[in-house]
Structures are given as structure tokens and as C-alpha cells.
Amino acid sequence: MPNIEIEKKFLMQPIKVECFLKINSIEYEALDIEQFYISREGKIGRVRKINNKYLLTLKKGDGLVREEHEREIEQSVFKNILTKENPVGALKKTRYKARVDGYEYEIDEYKENLEGLVVLEVEFETEREANNFKISDIFKPYLIKDVTGDDRFLNETIAVDTLKSGLTCTQIYRKLK
């Protein structure tokens, strides 16, 4: 049986996430993430380094509900993939995981040319739970838009566009106007 990911995604204003969490006395865990997208036979997979952990992920579908297959790999396998394959996309970000009002929020603050881009994600057990979700008031003043199902805000799209054309945070926010 496939693993199902049910996730809502929101574009936030360009804020310093760690500062926001500290000012609001929200406990959090910070993870440094580097991810690379590899294309093979028309399918795109992701290899990711989270702190000192390495993962290989395949996702299928779009929108609120997607299939996700993920497994941990050795560092040597991660390096081998990046040596043998030519990534079609790459990005770096810090993910802040914070529990607020019973939900785990993941707030991604992108780095390098995407500095300033901030995306908030919340995962759910069921579609019904996702459809009935009300975001915590603490985040509302900083939200720009619900981007669930908007392909422009898939990490894969952002990573590929960044590698292809040097996409910047400013360009992403301009696309919304």
C-alpha cells in the first residue's frame, strides 16, 4: 500500500522564521536541508540531506493528496547518485518544525538566491481533517496565499527553475501579482 501525503501549503511574507518563533515563544526544531532532483525515464526523484541523514524520495500526483515513497540511504549512495546523475534542480533551506494548536507546522526558509522565500506546510491524517483545518491565528498576519496544489510552489518546480534560470525569491513573489 502506498504512503499517502496529505498536505496544505501556504506562502508567507519574507520573515526571519527563527526570530518570529522566538518572539512568539514557540518551541521549534531546526533542520538544515539540501535537496537535489534527478530525472530518469521521464520521472523525477529527490535525494535529500537533512542534517546528517540522507533520503531518497519519489512522489506521484499533485494537489492536496499525493503518493510518497521515501527511504533512508547511506551517505555513499547519496554521493554516488549526485556523481552519476546530473541534477535537474537543487535547493537549500532551513526547516523549522513547531507544534502549535495541536498541529505540527513546518516552515521552510529558503537560502541562497531564494533567500526571503518562506513556505509553511501542515500535514494531515485525512482529507477531511485537511479540508476542515483552520490555520493558527499566530500565522495569519504573515500569510500571503494558500498555495496548496499550485505547481509553482512545489519544491521540485522551484528547484528546477532555480537551476535552469537562476530563479530568485523576488521573481517568485512577483509572479503572484
C-alpha angles and dihedrals in degrees: 000000000000123000110248123212115203108187141161119206130199132189111226133197114267100274134154097254098199091052091048092051094047094047089052093046092239116156113227147170119226121212126187109220133191116180134183129192120218125194120211127164091347094306125108123217130182131226114193140185115207109185099304098339124097125208139183115207136184120188128190130192133017142247126037097337123045138162114248129189115185133168136173117249135189120263089245091056090049091052092044092054091050091047096049099036129058107229114229090200143012139180143170128215145153114239117207114200114200132168113223128166092348096308130102109232120198113201116191118203108191124218141213114014089358093056109141095035110121124181126180122206133187124189125208140198095226140020089239091057090050093048092050094045119127114194117234115268089235090071099039098088090056099047120107102176146340102250098179107144094010103129091205088072099049109116088232092058093045092048095047093046090047093053094042101044108008092253113200135202090249091056091051093053091045091056088066094063 
